[in-house]
């Protein structure tokens, strides 16, 4: 299982900042999280950057036990 870390609006949508989620790829991990936490998380993920172990990742990238997948929503402000 991977550790999914959620920040800002992603954390609010899921109601937690960390969750253990299974999946062989980044896309599978995110799909499992979206199915578990619902449509608001899906909307946030669509505009977020995804990282695995501190590196930018794509949906096809593999994920193994102990990997950390992070959802980083865009930040705005002034």
OpenMM code with the backbone's topology and positions (N, CA, C; nanometers):
from openmm import Vec3, app, unit

residues = "UNK UNK UNK UNK UNK UNK UNK UNK UNK UNK UNK UNK UNK UNK UNK UNK UNK UNK UNK UNK UNK UNK UNK UNK UNK UNK UNK UNK UNK UNK UNK UNK UNK UNK UNK UNK UNK UNK UNK UNK UNK UNK UNK UNK UNK UNK UNK UNK UNK UNK UNK UNK UNK UNK UNK UNK UNK UNK UNK UNK UNK UNK UNK UNK UNK UNK UNK UNK UNK UNK UNK UNK UNK UNK UNK UNK UNK UNK".split()
positions = [
    Vec3(0.0828, -0.1190, 0.0000),
    Vec3(0.0000, 0.0000, 0.0000),
    Vec3(0.0872, 0.1253, 0.0000),
    Vec3(0.0368, 0.2276, -0.0650),
    Vec3(0.1047, 0.3567, -0.0691),
    Vec3(0.0436, 0.4480, 0.0366),
    Vec3(0.1203, 0.5449, 0.0788),
    Vec3(0.0698, 0.6493, 0.1671),
    Vec3(0.0287, 0.7655, 0.0785),
    Vec3(-0.0974, 0.8043, 0.0872),
    Vec3(-0.1489, 0.9171, 0.0108),
    Vec3(-0.1548, 1.0374, 0.1031),
    Vec3(-0.0822, 1.1436, 0.0669),
    Vec3(-0.0821, 1.2674, 0.1445),
    Vec3(-0.1628, 1.3719, 0.0693),
    Vec3(-0.2556, 1.4336, 0.1398),
    Vec3(-0.3477, 1.5294, 0.0807),
    Vec3(-0.3279, 1.6657, 0.1462),
    Vec3(-0.3192, 1.7695, 0.0634),
    Vec3(-0.2939, 1.9039, 0.1123),
    Vec3(-0.4067, 1.9981, 0.0721),
    Vec3(-0.4295, 2.1013, 0.1537),
    Vec3(-0.5265, 2.2069, 0.1225),
    Vec3(-0.6643, 2.1540, 0.0891),
    Vec3(-0.7190, 2.1932, -0.0266),
    Vec3(-0.8535, 2.1506, -0.0651),
    Vec3(-0.8686, 1.9980, -0.0775),
    Vec3(-0.7614, 1.9290, -0.1119),
    Vec3(-0.7686, 1.7823, -0.1198),
    Vec3(-0.7914, 1.7245, 0.0189),
    Vec3(-0.7218, 1.7789, 0.1176),
    Vec3(-0.7399, 1.7351, 0.2564),
    Vec3(-0.8828, 1.7635, 0.3028),
    Vec3(-0.9343, 1.8798, 0.2681),
    Vec3(-1.0710, 1.9150, 0.3069),
    Vec3(-1.1724, 1.8222, 0.2408),
    Vec3(-1.1509, 1.7891, 0.1140),
    Vec3(-1.2445, 1.7023, 0.0417),
    Vec3(-1.2488, 1.5620, 0.1005),
    Vec3(-1.1334, 1.5120, 0.1452),
    Vec3(-1.1264, 1.3766, 0.1994),
    Vec3(-1.1523, 1.3720, 0.3495),
    Vec3(-1.1389, 1.4852, 0.4159),
    Vec3(-1.1583, 1.4874, 0.5598),
    Vec3(-1.0403, 1.4312, 0.6377),
    Vec3(-0.9268, 1.4199, 0.5722),
    Vec3(-0.8043, 1.3718, 0.6378),
    Vec3(-0.6845, 1.4101, 0.5539),
    Vec3(-0.5681, 1.4071, 0.6137),
    Vec3(-0.4483, 1.4468, 0.5415),
    Vec3(-0.3638, 1.3285, 0.4955),
    Vec3(-0.3822, 1.2129, 0.5561),
    Vec3(-0.3034, 1.0943, 0.5205),
    Vec3(-0.3940, 0.9725, 0.5210),
    Vec3(-0.3762, 0.8870, 0.4197),
    Vec3(-0.4515, 0.7622, 0.4133),
    Vec3(-0.3661, 0.6582, 0.3405),
    Vec3(-0.3775, 0.5332, 0.3816),
    Vec3(-0.3105, 0.4236, 0.3128),
    Vec3(-0.4046, 0.3730, 0.2037),
    Vec3(-0.3562, 0.3669, 0.0791),
    Vec3(-0.4390, 0.3278, -0.0356),
    Vec3(-0.3584, 0.2326, -0.1226),
    Vec3(-0.4234, 0.1276, -0.1706),
    Vec3(-0.3576, 0.0333, -0.2600),
    Vec3(-0.3684, 0.0749, -0.4053),
    Vec3(-0.2762, 0.0254, -0.4856),
    Vec3(-0.2759, 0.0495, -0.6291),
    Vec3(-0.1371, 0.0272, -0.6841),
    Vec3(-0.1300, -0.0221, -0.8060),
    Vec3(-0.0008, -0.0508, -0.8687),
    Vec3(0.0568, 0.0698, -0.9413),
    Vec3(-0.0282, 0.1678, -0.9723),
    Vec3(0.0159, 0.2893, -1.0406),
    Vec3(-0.0413, 0.4108, -0.9681),
    Vec3(0.0139, 0.5263, -1.0005),
    Vec3(-0.0379, 0.6506, -0.9439),
    Vec3(-0.1863, 0.6649, -0.9776),
    Vec3(-0.2226, 0.6371, -1.1017),
    Vec3(-0.3620, 0.6476, -1.1437),
    Vec3(-0.4542, 0.5576, -1.0639),
    Vec3(-0.4103, 0.4367, -1.0331),
    Vec3(-0.4922, 0.3450, -0.9542),
    Vec3(-0.5077, 0.3932, -0.8105),
    Vec3(-0.4013, 0.4457, -0.7537),
    Vec3(-0.4086, 0.5004, -0.6174),
    Vec3(-0.5079, 0.6158, -0.6136),
    Vec3(-0.4970, 0.7065, -0.7101),
    Vec3(-0.5886, 0.8210, -0.7132),
    Vec3(-0.7324, 0.7779, -0.7386),
    Vec3(-0.7531, 0.6819, -0.8284),
    Vec3(-0.8888, 0.6327, -0.8564),
    Vec3(-0.9505, 0.5707, -0.7312),
    Vec3(-0.8719, 0.4958, -0.6559),
    Vec3(-0.9215, 0.4360, -0.5313),
    Vec3(-0.9597, 0.5437, -0.4309),
    Vec3(-0.8770, 0.6464, -0.4205),
    Vec3(-0.9064, 0.7566, -0.3277),
    Vec3(-1.0313, 0.8320, -0.3714),
    Vec3(-1.0434, 0.8574, -0.5014),
    Vec3(-1.1606, 0.9285, -0.5526),
    Vec3(-1.2884, 0.8478, -0.5297),
    Vec3(-1.2821, 0.7166, -0.5484),
    Vec3(-1.3985, 0.6311, -0.5231),
    Vec3(-1.4352, 0.6317, -0.3747),
    Vec3(-1.3348, 0.6362, -0.2916),
    Vec3(-1.3581, 0.6324, -0.1468),
    Vec3(-1.4111, 0.7646, -0.0922),
    Vec3(-1.3585, 0.8780, -0.1434),
    Vec3(-1.3906, 1.0082, -0.0842),
    Vec3(-1.4847, 1.0943, -0.1671),
    Vec3(-1.5119, 1.0566, -0.2913),
    Vec3(-1.6155, 1.1242, -0.3667),
    Vec3(-1.5722, 1.2307, -0.4652),
    Vec3(-1.6739, 1.2920, -0.5238),
    Vec3(-1.6594, 1.3836, -0.6358),
    Vec3(-1.5785, 1.5083, -0.6096),
    Vec3(-1.5841, 1.5623, -0.4883),
    Vec3(-1.5063, 1.6829, -0.4597),
    Vec3(-1.3575, 1.6537, -0.4699),
    Vec3(-1.3147, 1.5384, -0.4204),
    Vec3(-1.1728, 1.5020, -0.4333),
    Vec3(-1.1366, 1.4845, -0.5800),
    Vec3(-1.2245, 1.4277, -0.6584),
    Vec3(-1.2000, 1.4114, -0.8022),
    Vec3(-1.1758, 1.5467, -0.8676),
    Vec3(-1.2564, 1.6457, -0.8326),
    Vec3(-1.2396, 1.7807, -0.8887),
    Vec3(-1.1059, 1.8425, -0.8471),
    Vec3(-1.0673, 1.8229, -0.7233),
    Vec3(-0.9406, 1.8790, -0.6759),
    Vec3(-0.8226, 1.8113, -0.7447),
    Vec3(-0.8268, 1.6793, -0.7545),
    Vec3(-0.7170, 1.6038, -0.8166),
    Vec3(-0.6973, 1.6474, -0.9618),
    Vec3(-0.8065, 1.6795, -1.0313),
    Vec3(-0.7982, 1.7169, -1.1727),
    Vec3(-0.7123, 1.8415, -1.1960),
    Vec3(-0.6998, 1.9274, -1.0960),
    Vec3(-0.6219, 2.0508, -1.1128),
    Vec3(-0.4935, 2.0518, -1.0294),
    Vec3(-0.4614, 1.9392, -0.9696),
    Vec3(-0.3473, 1.9313, -0.8781),
    Vec3(-0.2239, 1.8716, -0.9441),
    Vec3(-0.1106, 1.8978, -0.8838),
    Vec3(0.0137, 1.8296, -0.9196),
    Vec3(0.0222, 1.7045, -0.8333),
    Vec3(0.0738, 1.5986, -0.8919),
    Vec3(0.0885, 1.4731, -0.8201),
    Vec3(0.2369, 1.4398, -0.8127),
    Vec3(0.2809, 1.4068, -0.6951),
    Vec3(0.4201, 1.3699, -0.6733),
    Vec3(0.4267, 1.2306, -0.6120),
    Vec3(0.5321, 1.1584, -0.6432),
    Vec3(0.5628, 1.0316, -0.5762),
    Vec3(0.7025, 1.0446, -0.5183),
    Vec3(0.7106, 1.0285, -0.3883),
    Vec3(0.8386, 1.0374, -0.3172),
    Vec3(0.9144, 1.1656, -0.3505),
    Vec3(0.8394, 1.2775, -0.3601),
    Vec3(0.9011, 1.4071, -0.3819),
    Vec3(0.9344, 1.4409, -0.5262),
    Vec3(0.8943, 1.3564, -0.6198),
    Vec3(0.9206, 1.3799, -0.7625),
    Vec3(0.7880, 1.3896, -0.8378),
    Vec3(0.7816, 1.4771, -0.9380),
    Vec3(0.6619, 1.4881, -1.0200),
    Vec3(0.6299, 1.3532, -1.0828),
    Vec3(0.5019, 1.3171, -1.0831),
    Vec3(0.4611, 1.1848, -1.1319),
    Vec3(0.3453, 1.1962, -1.2296),
    Vec3(0.3287, 1.0929, -1.3109),
    Vec3(0.2135, 1.0825, -1.4009),
    Vec3(0.1309, 0.9610, -1.3601),
    Vec3(0.0117, 0.9512, -1.4161),
    Vec3(-0.0818, 0.8451, -1.3789),
    Vec3(-0.0266, 0.7055, -1.4045),
    Vec3(0.0612, 0.6901, -1.5027),
    Vec3(0.1138, 0.5579, -1.5378),
    Vec3(0.2346, 0.5160, -1.4546),
    Vec3(0.2875, 0.6063, -1.3735),
    Vec3(0.4051, 0.5724, -1.2936),
    Vec3(0.3713, 0.4643, -1.1909),
    Vec3(0.4614, 0.3682, -1.1723),
    Vec3(0.4362, 0.2612, -1.0756),
    Vec3(0.4452, 0.3116, -0.9319),
    Vec3(0.3704, 0.2461, -0.8447),
    Vec3(0.3707, 0.2765, -0.7019),
    Vec3(0.3886, 0.1446, -0.6269),
    Vec3(0.4790, 0.1445, -0.5315),
    Vec3(0.5034, 0.0249, -0.4521),
    Vec3(0.4726, 0.0482, -0.3057),
    Vec3(0.4809, -0.0594, -0.2287),
    Vec3(0.4600, -0.0489, -0.0846),
    Vec3(0.5586, 0.0517, -0.0268),
    Vec3(0.5096, 0.1401, 0.0571),
    Vec3(0.5937, 0.2387, 0.1215),
    Vec3(0.6142, 0.3665, 0.0427),
    Vec3(0.5696, 0.3703, -0.0823),
    Vec3(0.5814, 0.4940, -0.1599),
    Vec3(0.4825, 0.5970, -0.1065),
    Vec3(0.5178, 0.7233, -0.1241),
    Vec3(0.4329, 0.8325, -0.0800),
    Vec3(0.3834, 0.9100, -0.2015),
    Vec3(0.2531, 0.9098, -0.2217),
    Vec3(0.1876, 0.9838, -0.3294),
    Vec3(0.1273, 1.1089, -0.2678),
    Vec3(0.1613, 1.2256, -0.3214),
    Vec3(0.1118, 1.3521, -0.2675),
    Vec3(0.0272, 1.4251, -0.3709),
    Vec3(-0.0858, 1.4777, -0.3257),
    Vec3(-0.1734, 1.5605, -0.4080),
    Vec3(-0.1513, 1.7046, -0.3649),
    Vec3(-0.0954, 1.7854, -0.4573),
    Vec3(-0.0611, 1.9244, -0.4287),
    Vec3(-0.1507, 2.0168, -0.5114),
    Vec3(-0.2585, 2.0682, -0.4536),
    Vec3(-0.3466, 2.1589, -0.5278),
    Vec3(-0.2753, 2.2916, -0.5577),
    Vec3(-0.3232, 2.3629, -0.6595),
    Vec3(-0.2644, 2.4936, -0.6905),
    Vec3(-0.2835, 2.5904, -0.5748),
    Vec3(-0.1887, 2.6811, -0.5620),
    Vec3(-0.1926, 2.7815, -0.4547),
    Vec3(-0.2056, 2.9187, -0.5195),
    Vec3(-0.2909, 3.0013, -0.4634),
    Vec3(-0.3012, 3.1375, -0.5136),
    Vec3(-0.2980, 3.2328, -0.3959),
    Vec3(-0.2792, 3.3549, -0.4252),
    Vec3(-0.2769, 3.4554, -0.3187),
    Vec3(-0.1926, 3.5725, -0.3622),
    Vec3(-0.1798, 3.6637, -0.2733),
    Vec3(-0.1054, 3.7817, -0.3113),
    Vec3(-0.0265, 3.8388, -0.2003),
] * unit.nanometer
topology = app.Topology()
chain = topology.addChain("A")
for resn in residues:
    res = topology.addResidue(resn, chain)
    for name in ("N", "CA", "C"):
        topology.addAtom(name, app.Element.getBySymbol(name[0]), res)
